[in-house]
Amino acid sequence: MGHYAEQRPGFEVTKDWNGADQVMIRSPRGASVLVSLHGGQVVSWRNERGEELLFTSSKAIFKPPKAMRGGIPICFPQFGNCGTLEQHGFARNRIWAVDDEVPPLNQNDNNCKASVDLLLKPSEDDLKCWPHCFEFRLRVSLSTDGDLSLVSRVRNVNGKPFSFSFAYHTYLSVSDISEVRIEGLETLDYLDNLSQRERFTEQGDAITFESEVDRVYVGSPNVIAVLDHEKKRTFIVRKEGLPDTVVWNPWDKKSKTMSDFGDEEYKQMLCVDAAAVERAITLKPGEEWTGKLELSAVASTNCSDHLDYPCS
């Protein structure tokens, strides 16, 4: 994993094979999260049995400035290619810093959690392509039960308002995409990126997969379930401050066009992103926005029970 380790309160800092710092967080029961300071990106989330819960492509490129294909890239200040910046913005390609001077979050947020706080500020090059001063603070936490949470806070330290879109581009590891269904997005409107963002209404009682899907479900509920029948596992996705949910699987034809993605790997992954895409977030000078994602992996029973739980 790395060639040196530095102990810090609650986490361990190591180097990856390219020399970039990465932070390991462990829960008392054995779950773990690995966060790379390249992109502030969660690159691994394992349960207490050591099973990897996030997908990373076998062909992923781990070298800056290329973003790694897998884990949870941070898409900021732009999602996709709907703007003037590079695909998904620049935050996922920058080197973040461990934040030792963290403004307090609400008191119950860090209850029984091990966490690390990261900070990103714009470089001179960033300001040339996106001329807005900001502070982006990211807290990555692991609960005693192994639940993963990410809290992003973006503050406008600019003299004028700015707007941005955002997503936690979450690659979930699944056994077989044809055996997966998503509950919680039925009857919603979605923008179809395969049809020039035309608006449709979801007709099924759950979302299943038989071909390429690239959709933005707008005004989605704050709790969504991703059921993996073969693994008898359900991911519960909880979100706050993020009104949309992006669902993406490239399927076979698109997979073959992606240099950092295996031809058959679409079968083992599904992106379900907590996002703010349809309407940009606008911050006045001094204002701060918070967007939260919480992921749980539970044994599949009657998973509709989980759809009533708030984001804690």
JOSUL-V119552 format. One record per pair of residues at least 12 apart in sequence whose C-alpha atoms are under 8 Angstrom apart, sorted by the first residue. I is the first residue (numbers start at 0). J is the second residue. D is the distance in whole Angstrom. If there is no record, write none. Layout:
i: [I & I]
j: [J & J]
d: [D & D]
//
This chain:
i: [0 & 0 & 0 & 0 & 1 & 1 & 1 & 1 & 2 & 2 & 9 & 9 & 9 & 9 & 10 & 10 & 10 & 10 & 10 & 10 & 10 & 11 & 11 & 17 & 17 & 19 & 19 & 19 & 20 & 20 & 20 & 21 & 21 & 21 & 21 & 21 & 22 & 22 & 22 & 22 & 24 & 24 & 24 & 24 & 24 & 25 & 25 & 26 & 26 & 26 & 26 & 26 & 26 & 26 & 27 & 28 & 28 & 28 & 28 & 29 & 29 & 29 & 29 & 30 & 30 & 30 & 30 & 30 & 30 & 30 & 30 & 30 & 31 & 31 & 31 & 31 & 31 & 31 & 31 & 32 & 32 & 32 & 32 & 36 & 36 & 36 & 36 & 36 & 37 & 37 & 37 & 37 & 37 & 37 & 38 & 38 & 38 & 38 & 38 & 38 & 38 & 38 & 38 & 39 & 39 & 39 & 39 & 39 & 39 & 39 & 39 & 39 & 40 & 40 & 40 & 40 & 40 & 41 & 41 & 41 & 42 & 42 & 42 & 42 & 43 & 44 & 46 & 47 & 51 & 52 & 52 & 52 & 53 & 53 & 53 & 53 & 53 & 53 & 54 & 54 & 54 & 54 & 54 & 54 & 54 & 54 & 55 & 55 & 55 & 55 & 56 & 56 & 56 & 56 & 56 & 56 & 57 & 57 & 57 & 58 & 58 & 58 & 58 & 59 & 59 & 60 & 63 & 63 & 64 & 64 & 65 & 66 & 66 & 68 & 68 & 69 & 69 & 70 & 70 & 70 & 70 & 71 & 71 & 71 & 71 & 72 & 72 & 72 & 72 & 73 & 73 & 73 & 73 & 73 & 73 & 74 & 74 & 74 & 74 & 74 & 74 & 74 & 74 & 74 & 74 & 75 & 75 & 75 & 75 & 75 & 75 & 75 & 75 & 75 & 76 & 76 & 76 & 76 & 76 & 76 & 77 & 77 & 77 & 78 & 78 & 78 & 78 & 84 & 84 & 89 & 90 & 94 & 95 & 95 & 95 & 96 & 96 & 96 & 97 & 97 & 97 & 97 & 98 & 98 & 98 & 98 & 99 & 101 & 108 & 109 & 111 & 111 & 112 & 112 & 112 & 112 & 113 & 113 & 113 & 114 & 114 & 114 & 114 & 115 & 115 & 115 & 116 & 116 & 116 & 116 & 117 & 117 & 117 & 118 & 118 & 118 & 118 & 119 & 119 & 119 & 120 & 120 & 120 & 120 & 121 & 121 & 131 & 131 & 131 & 132 & 132 & 132 & 133 & 133 & 133 & 133 & 133 & 134 & 134 & 134 & 134 & 134 & 135 & 135 & 135 & 135 & 136 & 136 & 136 & 137 & 137 & 137 & 137 & 138 & 138 & 145 & 146 & 146 & 146 & 146 & 147 & 147 & 147 & 148 & 148 & 148 & 148 & 149 & 149 & 149 & 150 & 150 & 150 & 150 & 151 & 151 & 151 & 151 & 152 & 152 & 152 & 152 & 153 & 153 & 153 & 154 & 154 & 154 & 154 & 154 & 155 & 155 & 155 & 155 & 155 & 155 & 156 & 156 & 157 & 157 & 158 & 159 & 159 & 160 & 160 & 160 & 160 & 161 & 161 & 161 & 162 & 162 & 162 & 162 & 163 & 163 & 163 & 164 & 164 & 164 & 164 & 164 & 164 & 165 & 165 & 165 & 166 & 166 & 166 & 166 & 166 & 167 & 167 & 167 & 167 & 168 & 168 & 168 & 168 & 169 & 169 & 169 & 170 & 170 & 170 & 170 & 171 & 171 & 171 & 171 & 172 & 172 & 172 & 173 & 173 & 173 & 173 & 173 & 173 & 174 & 174 & 174 & 174 & 174 & 174 & 175 & 175 & 175 & 175 & 175 & 176 & 176 & 176 & 176 & 176 & 176 & 177 & 177 & 177 & 177 & 178 & 178 & 178 & 178 & 179 & 179 & 179 & 179 & 179 & 179 & 180 & 180 & 180 & 180 & 180 & 180 & 180 & 181 & 181 & 181 & 181 & 181 & 181 & 181 & 182 & 182 & 182 & 182 & 182 & 182 & 182 & 182 & 183 & 183 & 183 & 183 & 183 & 183 & 183 & 184 & 184 & 184 & 184 & 184 & 184 & 184 & 185 & 185 & 185 & 185 & 185 & 185 & 186 & 186 & 186 & 186 & 186 & 187 & 187 & 187 & 187 & 187 & 187 & 188 & 188 & 188 & 188 & 189 & 189 & 189 & 189 & 189 & 190 & 190 & 190 & 190 & 191 & 191 & 191 & 192 & 192 & 192 & 193 & 193 & 193 & 210 & 210 & 211 & 211 & 211 & 211 & 211 & 211 & 212 & 212 & 212 & 212 & 212 & 213 & 213 & 213 & 213 & 213 & 214 & 214 & 214 & 215 & 215 & 215 & 215 & 215 & 215 & 216 & 216 & 216 & 216 & 217 & 217 & 217 & 217 & 218 & 218 & 219 & 219 & 219 & 220 & 221 & 221 & 221 & 221 & 221 & 221 & 221 & 222 & 222 & 222 & 222 & 222 & 222 & 222 & 222 & 222 & 222 & 223 & 223 & 223 & 223 & 224 & 224 & 224 & 224 & 224 & 226 & 226 & 227 & 228 & 231 & 231 & 232 & 232 & 232 & 232 & 233 & 233 & 233 & 233 & 233 & 234 & 234 & 234 & 234 & 235 & 235 & 235 & 235 & 235 & 235 & 236 & 236 & 236 & 236 & 237 & 237 & 237 & 237 & 237 & 238 & 238 & 238 & 238 & 238 & 238 & 239 & 239 & 239 & 239 & 240 & 240 & 240 & 241 & 241 & 241 & 241 & 241 & 242 & 242 & 242 & 243 & 243 & 243 & 243 & 243 & 244 & 244 & 244 & 244 & 244 & 245 & 245 & 245 & 245 & 245 & 246 & 246 & 246 & 246 & 247 & 247 & 247 & 248 & 248 & 248 & 248 & 249 & 250 & 250 & 251 & 251 & 273 & 293]
j: [13 & 14 & 15 & 16 & 13 & 14 & 15 & 16 & 14 & 15 & 24 & 113 & 114 & 115 & 22 & 23 & 24 & 25 & 113 & 114 & 115 & 23 & 24 & 61 & 62 & 35 & 36 & 37 & 35 & 36 & 37 & 33 & 34 & 35 & 36 & 37 & 34 & 35 & 36 & 115 & 113 & 114 & 115 & 140 & 141 & 113 & 141 & 112 & 113 & 141 & 142 & 143 & 144 & 145 & 143 & 47 & 143 & 144 & 145 & 46 & 47 & 48 & 49 & 44 & 45 & 46 & 47 & 48 & 49 & 141 & 144 & 145 & 43 & 44 & 45 & 46 & 47 & 141 & 145 & 44 & 45 & 141 & 147 & 94 & 95 & 96 & 97 & 117 & 63 & 91 & 92 & 93 & 94 & 95 & 66 & 72 & 73 & 90 & 91 & 92 & 93 & 94 & 95 & 72 & 73 & 90 & 91 & 93 & 94 & 95 & 117 & 137 & 70 & 71 & 72 & 73 & 91 & 70 & 71 & 72 & 55 & 69 & 70 & 71 & 70 & 147 & 145 & 145 & 172 & 171 & 172 & 296 & 69 & 70 & 169 & 170 & 171 & 172 & 69 & 70 & 170 & 171 & 172 & 173 & 267 & 268 & 68 & 69 & 70 & 170 & 68 & 69 & 259 & 260 & 261 & 264 & 259 & 260 & 261 & 258 & 259 & 260 & 261 & 259 & 260 & 259 & 92 & 93 & 92 & 93 & 92 & 91 & 92 & 259 & 260 & 169 & 170 & 168 & 169 & 170 & 171 & 167 & 168 & 169 & 170 & 91 & 167 & 168 & 169 & 90 & 91 & 165 & 166 & 167 & 168 & 87 & 88 & 89 & 90 & 91 & 164 & 165 & 166 & 167 & 168 & 87 & 88 & 89 & 90 & 91 & 163 & 164 & 165 & 166 & 88 & 89 & 90 & 163 & 164 & 165 & 163 & 164 & 165 & 164 & 165 & 166 & 276 & 128 & 129 & 125 & 119 & 119 & 117 & 118 & 119 & 117 & 118 & 119 & 115 & 116 & 117 & 118 & 116 & 117 & 118 & 136 & 116 & 116 & 311 & 140 & 142 & 143 & 140 & 141 & 142 & 143 & 140 & 141 & 142 & 138 & 139 & 140 & 141 & 138 & 139 & 140 & 136 & 137 & 138 & 139 & 136 & 137 & 138 & 134 & 135 & 136 & 137 & 134 & 135 & 136 & 132 & 133 & 134 & 135 & 133 & 134 & 155 & 157 & 161 & 155 & 156 & 157 & 153 & 154 & 155 & 156 & 157 & 152 & 153 & 154 & 155 & 156 & 151 & 152 & 153 & 154 & 151 & 152 & 153 & 149 & 150 & 151 & 152 & 150 & 151 & 295 & 293 & 294 & 295 & 296 & 293 & 294 & 295 & 291 & 292 & 293 & 294 & 291 & 292 & 293 & 289 & 290 & 291 & 292 & 288 & 289 & 290 & 291 & 287 & 288 & 289 & 290 & 287 & 288 & 289 & 282 & 285 & 286 & 287 & 288 & 282 & 283 & 284 & 285 & 286 & 287 & 284 & 285 & 284 & 285 & 284 & 283 & 284 & 281 & 282 & 283 & 284 & 281 & 282 & 283 & 279 & 280 & 281 & 282 & 279 & 280 & 281 & 274 & 275 & 276 & 278 & 279 & 280 & 274 & 275 & 276 & 272 & 273 & 274 & 275 & 276 & 272 & 273 & 274 & 292 & 270 & 271 & 272 & 273 & 270 & 271 & 272 & 268 & 269 & 270 & 271 & 268 & 269 & 270 & 271 & 267 & 268 & 269 & 227 & 230 & 266 & 267 & 268 & 269 & 227 & 229 & 230 & 266 & 267 & 268 & 227 & 229 & 266 & 267 & 268 & 208 & 265 & 266 & 267 & 268 & 269 & 207 & 208 & 209 & 266 & 207 & 227 & 228 & 229 & 207 & 208 & 225 & 226 & 227 & 228 & 205 & 206 & 207 & 208 & 225 & 226 & 227 & 205 & 206 & 207 & 223 & 224 & 225 & 226 & 204 & 205 & 206 & 223 & 224 & 225 & 226 & 303 & 205 & 219 & 220 & 222 & 223 & 224 & 306 & 201 & 205 & 206 & 216 & 219 & 220 & 223 & 201 & 202 & 203 & 204 & 205 & 206 & 200 & 201 & 202 & 203 & 204 & 200 & 201 & 216 & 217 & 218 & 219 & 200 & 201 & 216 & 217 & 201 & 214 & 215 & 216 & 217 & 214 & 215 & 216 & 217 & 213 & 214 & 215 & 213 & 214 & 215 & 212 & 213 & 214 & 249 & 250 & 247 & 248 & 249 & 250 & 251 & 253 & 246 & 247 & 248 & 249 & 250 & 245 & 246 & 247 & 248 & 249 & 245 & 246 & 247 & 243 & 244 & 245 & 246 & 276 & 277 & 243 & 244 & 245 & 246 & 242 & 243 & 244 & 277 & 242 & 243 & 242 & 243 & 244 & 242 & 236 & 237 & 238 & 239 & 242 & 309 & 310 & 235 & 236 & 237 & 238 & 305 & 306 & 307 & 308 & 309 & 310 & 235 & 236 & 237 & 306 & 236 & 302 & 303 & 305 & 306 & 299 & 302 & 299 & 299 & 298 & 299 & 296 & 297 & 298 & 299 & 296 & 297 & 298 & 299 & 302 & 294 & 295 & 296 & 297 & 294 & 295 & 296 & 297 & 305 & 306 & 292 & 293 & 294 & 295 & 292 & 293 & 294 & 309 & 310 & 273 & 290 & 291 & 292 & 293 & 310 & 290 & 291 & 292 & 310 & 289 & 290 & 291 & 273 & 274 & 275 & 290 & 291 & 273 & 274 & 275 & 273 & 274 & 275 & 276 & 277 & 271 & 272 & 273 & 274 & 275 & 270 & 271 & 272 & 273 & 274 & 269 & 270 & 271 & 272 & 269 & 270 & 271 & 265 & 268 & 269 & 270 & 265 & 265 & 266 & 263 & 265 & 292 & 310]
d: [8 & 7 & 6 & 7 & 6 & 4 & 5 & 6 & 6 & 8 & 7 & 6 & 7 & 8 & 7 & 6 & 5 & 7 & 8 & 7 & 7 & 5 & 7 & 8 & 7 & 7 & 7 & 7 & 6 & 6 & 8 & 7 & 5 & 4 & 6 & 8 & 5 & 6 & 8 & 8 & 7 & 7 & 8 & 8 & 7 & 7 & 7 & 8 & 7 & 6 & 7 & 5 & 8 & 7 & 6 & 6 & 7 & 7 & 8 & 7 & 4 & 7 & 8 & 8 & 5 & 4 & 4 & 7 & 7 & 8 & 8 & 5 & 8 & 6 & 5 & 7 & 8 & 7 & 7 & 5 & 6 & 7 & 8 & 6 & 5 & 7 & 8 & 8 & 7 & 7 & 6 & 6 & 5 & 6 & 7 & 7 & 7 & 6 & 4 & 5 & 5 & 6 & 6 & 8 & 7 & 8 & 7 & 8 & 7 & 6 & 7 & 8 & 7 & 6 & 5 & 7 & 7 & 5 & 5 & 7 & 8 & 7 & 4 & 7 & 6 & 8 & 6 & 7 & 7 & 6 & 5 & 8 & 7 & 6 & 8 & 6 & 5 & 5 & 5 & 6 & 5 & 5 & 4 & 8 & 7 & 6 & 6 & 4 & 6 & 7 & 6 & 6 & 7 & 6 & 7 & 7 & 8 & 7 & 7 & 8 & 5 & 5 & 6 & 5 & 7 & 6 & 7 & 8 & 5 & 7 & 6 & 6 & 6 & 7 & 7 & 8 & 6 & 8 & 6 & 5 & 8 & 6 & 5 & 5 & 6 & 6 & 6 & 5 & 7 & 6 & 5 & 8 & 6 & 5 & 6 & 5 & 6 & 8 & 7 & 6 & 8 & 5 & 5 & 6 & 7 & 6 & 5 & 6 & 6 & 8 & 7 & 6 & 5 & 7 & 5 & 7 & 7 & 5 & 6 & 6 & 6 & 5 & 6 & 6 & 6 & 7 & 7 & 7 & 8 & 8 & 8 & 8 & 6 & 6 & 5 & 6 & 5 & 7 & 7 & 6 & 4 & 6 & 5 & 5 & 5 & 8 & 7 & 7 & 8 & 8 & 6 & 6 & 6 & 5 & 4 & 6 & 6 & 5 & 7 & 7 & 5 & 4 & 6 & 6 & 6 & 7 & 7 & 6 & 4 & 7 & 6 & 5 & 6 & 7 & 6 & 5 & 6 & 6 & 5 & 7 & 8 & 6 & 5 & 6 & 7 & 8 & 8 & 6 & 7 & 6 & 5 & 5 & 7 & 6 & 5 & 5 & 7 & 8 & 6 & 5 & 7 & 7 & 7 & 6 & 5 & 7 & 6 & 5 & 6 & 7 & 6 & 5 & 6 & 5 & 7 & 8 & 7 & 6 & 5 & 7 & 6 & 5 & 7 & 7 & 6 & 4 & 6 & 6 & 5 & 6 & 7 & 6 & 4 & 7 & 8 & 6 & 5 & 6 & 7 & 6 & 5 & 7 & 5 & 5 & 7 & 8 & 7 & 6 & 4 & 6 & 6 & 7 & 5 & 5 & 6 & 6 & 6 & 6 & 6 & 7 & 6 & 6 & 6 & 7 & 5 & 4 & 6 & 6 & 6 & 7 & 6 & 5 & 4 & 6 & 5 & 5 & 7 & 8 & 6 & 5 & 8 & 5 & 6 & 6 & 5 & 6 & 6 & 6 & 4 & 6 & 8 & 5 & 6 & 6 & 8 & 7 & 7 & 5 & 7 & 5 & 6 & 5 & 6 & 6 & 5 & 7 & 6 & 5 & 6 & 7 & 6 & 5 & 7 & 6 & 8 & 8 & 5 & 5 & 7 & 7 & 6 & 6 & 7 & 5 & 8 & 8 & 7 & 5 & 5 & 8 & 7 & 7 & 5 & 6 & 7 & 7 & 7 & 6 & 6 & 7 & 8 & 6 & 6 & 7 & 6 & 7 & 7 & 6 & 5 & 6 & 6 & 5 & 5 & 8 & 6 & 5 & 7 & 6 & 5 & 7 & 7 & 6 & 5 & 6 & 8 & 5 & 7 & 6 & 5 & 6 & 8 & 8 & 7 & 8 & 7 & 7 & 5 & 7 & 7 & 8 & 7 & 8 & 7 & 7 & 7 & 7 & 6 & 7 & 6 & 6 & 6 & 7 & 6 & 5 & 6 & 7 & 8 & 6 & 5 & 7 & 7 & 8 & 7 & 4 & 6 & 6 & 6 & 7 & 6 & 5 & 4 & 6 & 6 & 5 & 7 & 8 & 6 & 5 & 7 & 6 & 6 & 8 & 8 & 6 & 8 & 8 & 6 & 8 & 6 & 5 & 5 & 8 & 8 & 7 & 5 & 5 & 7 & 8 & 7 & 6 & 4 & 7 & 8 & 6 & 5 & 7 & 7 & 6 & 4 & 7 & 8 & 8 & 6 & 5 & 6 & 8 & 7 & 5 & 7 & 7 & 5 & 5 & 6 & 5 & 6 & 8 & 8 & 5 & 5 & 6 & 8 & 8 & 8 & 7 & 6 & 5 & 7 & 8 & 5 & 7 & 7 & 7 & 8 & 6 & 5 & 7 & 6 & 6 & 7 & 8 & 8 & 7 & 7 & 8 & 8 & 8 & 6 & 5 & 7 & 6 & 5 & 5 & 6 & 5 & 6 & 5 & 7 & 7 & 6 & 5 & 6 & 6 & 5 & 6 & 8 & 7 & 8 & 7 & 6 & 5 & 7 & 6 & 5 & 6 & 7 & 5 & 6 & 7 & 5 & 5 & 6 & 6 & 6 & 5 & 7 & 7 & 6 & 5 & 7 & 6 & 5 & 5 & 6 & 7 & 8 & 6 & 6 & 6 & 5 & 5 & 7 & 7 & 7 & 5 & 5 & 6 & 8 & 7 & 6 & 5 & 7 & 7 & 8 & 6 & 5 & 7 & 6 & 5 & 7 & 6 & 7 & 6 & 7 & 6 & 5 & 8 & 7 & 7 & 7 & 7]
//
